[in-house]
């Protein structure tokens, strides 16, 4: 099927992203707000110090109720910097009291922010899994993407976590790192890059971690705006399409995770949330309170062109490569 271009020859339409349906819901990913102590160039949330959006207490109170009602295994807390929400610690305690695993999407520099000096100890005491952004093991690359001085502050955060047992396979405190490419390219093979990170961080700084996740930069929000300004957005989208791997579709995170925005509305993933695509492309929008009674298993998933970022190459999810 083609489309006629009035100023040129007929061109072929690119095929759409394949239709998907949900499997069993396992994880509730909750965005507590867009306030962050950093402004990263690859951030698909457009988070930063000037953002004021924050989940209200009545909506936060629904989270433990939904975890219990749906029998969920995992609560994935994100932002912005989720730790900046005043209800963060109480929510963690409630979820852990239910026996739910808690993931903190941590930028590491938050551990040295005013008022957060005891944050690392709190996370360890609660047995929270830390997934920490560290886009490279070199200062120049990290500071270019995340701001001056971020690399050294990130190392300081890792030292705090290591001192508490994070990254020690015998301590039971999991510390995973996240790598994002610097620009419009796919991540390198995860296993090989993890070996590089492990060697460099251990040899140069005496630091340890459990796993490295490679995550593809999504062509939305701040990153898309940069690519558009540089005339690279169409090329990047073509790259993602060319590397679409159908084998990754069985494992994409939207099949087992529901994303919740700071107002409590539901989305199939964090990226759809940023694009305003409601869960299942529903109208009206579904709210967190509906999960008290509603099981989304088998429902259609809202997909669009940006979804090729999750299926391209080795695949990409909040847990790293898919294959």
Secondary structure as UniProt FT lines:
FT   STRAND          2..3
FT   TURN            6..7
FT   STRAND          11..12
FT   STRAND          27..31
FT   TURN            41..42
FT   TURN            49..50
FT   HELIX           57..70
FT   STRAND          74..78
FT   HELIX           82..84
FT   TURN            86..87
FT   HELIX           88..97
FT   TURN            98..99
FT   STRAND          101..106
FT   HELIX           109..112
FT   TURN            114..115
FT   TURN            117..118
FT   HELIX           119..126
FT   STRAND          129..133
FT   HELIX           139..146
FT   TURN            148..149
FT   HELIX           150..163
FT   TURN            164..167
FT   TURN            169..172
FT   STRAND          175..180
FT   HELIX           190..205
FT   STRAND          211..215
FT   HELIX           221..229
FT   TURN            230..231
FT   HELIX           233..242
FT   HELIX           246..251
FT   HELIX           253..255
FT   STRAND          257..260
FT   TURN            262..263
FT   STRAND          265..267
FT   HELIX           270..275
FT   HELIX           279..281
FT   HELIX           288..292
FT   TURN            297..298
FT   HELIX           305..307
FT   HELIX           308..311
FT   TURN            313..314
FT   TURN            318..319
//
